[in-house]
């Protein structure tokens, strides 16, 4: 694994004037994903849990459905960094067609808009999320941000990372990942669950440390998650997708208050 943080000399300015001091920065480096030696995607990420990131990305893009669809992942020996991972798919798993009009160099959120796209994403989901019987206690939900924050060790040193945490319905933190990209943090969590053969994530809650975008809602839906919560606001398209897909979407989860933008029947006090 590469370095997660680096030390850098900075000029600190406050009411006492300017003076030099060291600061800790989070590392941001490119990760190239290859399929059988063929370039597929490049994402900017914080090194660490790279195989989880790749597995989650491939799942979110519909390339793989389970851990059994991935035969092997390895860092490429033909580079002098640990920033290239080559994936070998299992026999019978077809690689995607990568062309000029479908470039994985852009995020899956690029160019997405409107009800047609929402219908498309909902139809791609393999799991019956609306039928998930899980019920969520508001008091349990209120405790999740504090639990996630306590687990963010690198954020404590840098202040520059997003986090995603996977919880069960009782509020137990099962997996937490940090990254400079909020979508990468979610991919790392989903990839961990995929490799551990936990997908679909029936009865679980995904918490993100920032806002809930369409892209994050899409990734949660495709992993079979019945609930997505965020400490900040959702986008309008995220709320539309969650409502169409039968997911519960919670925003502004701070202290004892929250807004439920979709799927309020799963949150006990709003049933």
C-alpha positions as CSV (number, residue, x, y, z in Angstrom):
1,X,0.0,0.0,0.0
2,X,1.2,3.5,-0.8
3,X,1.4,6.4,1.6
4,X,-1.9,7.7,2.9
5,X,-0.5,11.0,4.3
6,X,2.5,13.2,3.7
7,X,4.1,16.0,5.7
8,X,4.5,19.4,4.1
9,X,6.0,22.7,5.4
10,X,3.3,25.5,5.2
11,X,3.1,29.1,6.1
12,X,0.6,29.4,8.9
13,X,-1.0,32.9,9.3
14,X,-3.1,34.0,12.3
15,X,-3.5,37.0,14.5
16,X,0.1,36.6,15.6
17,X,1.4,36.9,12.1
18,X,3.0,34.3,9.7
19,X,5.3,31.5,10.7
20,X,6.3,28.1,9.2
21,X,5.1,24.9,10.6
22,X,4.6,21.3,9.3
23,X,1.2,20.1,8.2
24,X,-0.2,16.6,7.3
25,X,-1.9,16.2,3.9
26,X,-3.9,13.3,2.6
27,X,-2.3,11.7,-0.4
28,X,-4.1,11.8,-3.8
29,X,-2.8,9.6,-6.6
30,X,-4.3,8.1,-9.7
31,X,-5.3,4.4,-9.9
32,X,-5.6,2.8,-13.3
33,X,-7.9,-0.2,-13.6
34,X,-7.1,-2.7,-16.3
35,X,-9.0,-5.8,-17.5
36,X,-6.7,-8.5,-18.8
37,X,-4.1,-5.8,-19.5
38,X,-6.5,-3.5,-21.3
39,X,-7.0,0.0,-19.7
40,X,-10.5,0.5,-18.4
41,X,-10.6,3.5,-16.0
42,X,-8.5,5.9,-14.1
43,X,-9.7,7.4,-10.8
44,X,-8.0,9.7,-8.3
45,X,-8.0,8.1,-4.9
46,X,-6.2,7.9,-1.6
47,X,-4.0,4.7,-1.6
48,X,-5.3,1.9,0.6
49,X,-8.0,-0.7,0.2
50,X,-7.3,-0.6,-3.5
51,X,-8.7,-4.1,-4.2
52,X,-11.9,-3.1,-2.4
53,X,-12.1,0.0,-4.5
54,X,-11.7,-1.9,-7.8
55,X,-14.2,-4.6,-6.8
56,X,-16.8,-2.0,-5.8
57,X,-16.2,0.1,-8.9
58,X,-16.6,-3.0,-11.2
59,X,-19.8,-3.9,-9.3
60,X,-21.3,-0.4,-9.6
61,X,-20.6,-0.4,-13.3
62,X,-22.3,-3.7,-13.8
63,X,-19.1,-5.5,-14.9
64,X,-19.3,-8.1,-12.1
65,X,-22.2,-9.3,-9.9
66,X,-20.4,-11.2,-7.2
67,X,-16.9,-12.0,-5.9
68,X,-17.0,-15.2,-8.0
69,X,-16.9,-13.0,-11.2
70,X,-13.4,-11.9,-10.3
71,X,-10.7,-14.5,-10.7
72,X,-7.7,-12.4,-9.6
73,X,-6.5,-8.8,-9.0
74,X,-2.9,-7.8,-8.9
75,X,-0.7,-4.7,-9.0
76,X,1.1,-4.5,-12.3
77,X,4.7,-5.4,-12.2
78,X,5.4,-3.3,-15.3
79,X,5.1,0.0,-13.4
80,X,7.3,1.5,-10.7
81,X,4.3,2.5,-8.6
82,X,1.4,0.7,-7.0
83,X,-1.1,2.7,-9.0
84,X,-2.1,0.2,-11.6
85,X,-4.3,-2.9,-10.9
86,X,-5.0,-5.6,-13.5
87,X,-8.1,-7.6,-13.1
88,X,-8.7,-11.1,-14.5
89,X,-12.4,-11.9,-14.8
90,X,-13.8,-15.4,-14.2
91,X,-14.4,-17.6,-17.2
92,X,-17.7,-16.6,-18.9
93,X,-17.8,-13.1,-17.5
94,X,-17.8,-10.7,-20.5
95,X,-15.7,-7.5,-20.2
96,X,-17.5,-4.2,-21.1
97,X,-17.1,-2.5,-24.4
98,X,-15.1,0.7,-23.9
99,X,-15.5,3.1,-26.7
100,X,-15.3,6.8,-27.4
101,X,-19.0,7.3,-26.4
102,X,-18.7,5.2,-23.2
103,X,-15.6,6.3,-21.5
104,X,-14.9,5.1,-17.9
105,X,-12.5,8.0,-17.6
106,X,-15.6,10.0,-16.6
107,X,-17.6,9.2,-13.4
108,X,-20.8,7.3,-13.8
109,X,-22.6,10.5,-12.8
110,X,-21.5,12.4,-15.8
111,X,-24.3,13.2,-18.3
112,X,-27.0,11.6,-16.1
113,X,-30.3,13.5,-15.9
114,X,-34.0,13.0,-15.8
115,X,-36.5,10.3,-15.3
116,X,-35.2,8.2,-18.2
117,X,-31.8,7.8,-16.4
118,X,-33.6,7.0,-13.1
119,X,-35.7,4.3,-14.8
120,X,-32.5,2.8,-16.3
121,X,-30.7,2.6,-13.0
122,X,-33.7,1.2,-11.2
123,X,-34.1,-1.5,-13.9
124,X,-30.4,-2.4,-13.5
125,X,-30.8,-3.3,-9.9
126,X,-30.9,-7.0,-9.3
127,X,-32.4,-6.8,-5.9
128,X,-35.9,-6.2,-4.5
129,X,-35.1,-3.2,-2.4
130,X,-38.7,-2.1,-1.8
131,X,-39.5,-5.5,-0.2
132,X,-36.7,-5.1,2.4
133,X,-38.5,-5.3,5.7
134,X,-35.8,-3.5,7.8
135,X,-37.0,-0.8,10.2
136,X,-34.7,1.9,11.5
137,X,-35.0,3.5,14.9
138,X,-34.3,7.3,14.8
139,X,-32.2,7.1,17.9
140,X,-30.0,4.5,16.3
141,X,-29.7,6.6,13.2
142,X,-28.7,9.6,15.3
143,X,-25.8,7.7,16.7
144,X,-24.3,6.7,13.4
145,X,-22.4,9.9,12.5
146,X,-20.6,9.9,15.8
147,X,-19.6,6.3,15.4
148,X,-18.4,7.0,11.9
149,X,-16.5,10.1,13.0
150,X,-14.7,8.2,15.8
151,X,-13.5,5.6,13.3
152,X,-12.0,8.2,10.9
153,X,-8.3,8.0,11.9
154,X,-6.8,9.6,8.8
155,X,-9.4,12.5,8.9
156,X,-8.2,13.3,12.4
157,X,-4.7,13.9,11.0
158,X,-5.6,15.7,7.8
159,X,-9.2,17.0,7.8
160,X,-9.3,16.2,4.1
161,X,-11.2,12.9,3.6
162,X,-14.7,11.7,2.9
163,X,-15.9,8.6,4.7
164,X,-18.5,5.9,4.1
165,X,-19.6,3.5,6.8
166,X,-21.7,0.3,6.5
167,X,-24.0,-0.4,9.6
168,X,-26.4,-3.0,10.5
169,X,-29.9,-2.1,11.7
170,X,-28.8,-2.0,15.3
171,X,-26.1,0.6,14.5
172,X,-23.1,-1.7,14.6
173,X,-20.3,-0.4,12.3
174,X,-19.2,-3.3,10.0
175,X,-16.9,-1.5,7.6
176,X,-15.5,2.1,7.2
177,X,-13.4,3.5,4.4
178,X,-11.9,6.9,3.8
179,X,-10.9,8.5,0.5
180,X,-10.5,11.9,-1.1
181,X,-13.3,10.9,-3.4
182,X,-16.7,10.3,-1.8
183,X,-17.6,7.8,-4.6
184,X,-14.3,6.0,-4.0
185,X,-15.1,5.6,-0.2
186,X,-18.5,4.1,-1.1
187,X,-16.8,1.8,-3.7
188,X,-14.4,0.6,-1.1
189,X,-17.2,-0.3,1.3
190,X,-19.2,-2.1,-1.4
191,X,-16.1,-3.8,-2.6
192,X,-15.3,-5.1,0.9
193,X,-18.9,-6.4,1.2
194,X,-18.7,-8.0,-2.3
195,X,-15.5,-9.8,-1.5
196,X,-16.9,-10.9,1.8
197,X,-20.0,-12.3,0.0
198,X,-22.4,-10.0,1.8
199,X,-24.0,-8.5,-1.3
200,X,-27.0,-7.9,-1.4
201,X,-26.8,-5.7,1.6
202,X,-30.3,-6.4,2.8
203,X,-31.1,-4.9,6.2
204,X,-28.1,-2.5,6.2
205,X,-27.6,1.2,6.2
206,X,-24.8,3.1,4.3
207,X,-23.8,6.4,5.9
208,X,-21.7,9.0,4.0
209,X,-19.9,11.9,5.6
210,X,-20.9,14.5,3.0
211,X,-23.9,15.0,0.7
212,X,-25.9,12.2,-0.9
213,X,-25.5,12.5,-4.7
214,X,-27.2,10.6,-7.5
215,X,-24.1,8.6,-8.0
216,X,-23.9,7.5,-4.4
217,X,-27.6,6.6,-4.3
218,X,-27.1,4.6,-7.5
219,X,-24.2,2.6,-6.0
220,X,-26.2,1.9,-2.8
221,X,-29.2,0.7,-4.8
222,X,-27.1,-1.6,-7.0
223,X,-25.6,-3.2,-3.8
224,X,-29.1,-3.9,-2.5
225,X,-29.0,-1.4,0.3
226,X,-32.4,-0.4,1.6
227,X,-31.2,2.8,3.2
228,X,-28.7,5.6,2.6
229,X,-28.0,8.4,5.1
230,X,-25.9,11.5,4.8
231,X,-24.8,14.2,7.2
232,X,-25.4,16.8,4.6
233,X,-28.0,17.4,1.9
234,X,-29.1,15.1,-0.9
235,X,-29.5,16.3,-4.5
236,X,-32.9,16.4,-6.1
237,X,-32.0,13.5,-8.5
238,X,-30.8,11.4,-5.5
239,X,-34.1,11.9,-3.8
240,X,-36.0,11.1,-7.0
241,X,-34.0,7.9,-7.6
242,X,-34.4,6.7,-3.9
243,X,-38.2,7.3,-4.2
244,X,-38.5,5.5,-7.5
245,X,-36.4,2.6,-6.2
246,X,-38.1,2.1,-2.9
247,X,-35.0,3.1,-0.9
248,X,-34.9,5.2,2.3
249,X,-32.9,8.4,2.0
250,X,-32.0,10.4,5.0
251,X,-30.2,13.7,4.9
252,X,-28.9,16.3,7.4
253,X,-28.4,13.5,9.9
254,X,-27.0,15.7,12.7
255,X,-27.6,15.4,16.4
256,X,-31.1,14.2,17.0
257,X,-32.6,15.6,13.9
258,X,-32.8,14.4,10.3
259,X,-34.8,14.8,7.1
260,X,-36.3,11.7,5.5
261,X,-36.5,12.4,1.8
262,X,-37.8,9.0,0.6
263,X,-38.9,5.7,2.2
264,X,-40.1,7.3,5.5
265,X,-42.1,4.2,6.3
266,X,-38.8,2.4,7.3
267,X,-38.1,5.1,10.0
268,X,-40.2,4.1,13.0
269,X,-41.2,7.6,14.1
270,X,-42.4,8.6,10.7
271,X,-44.2,5.3,9.8
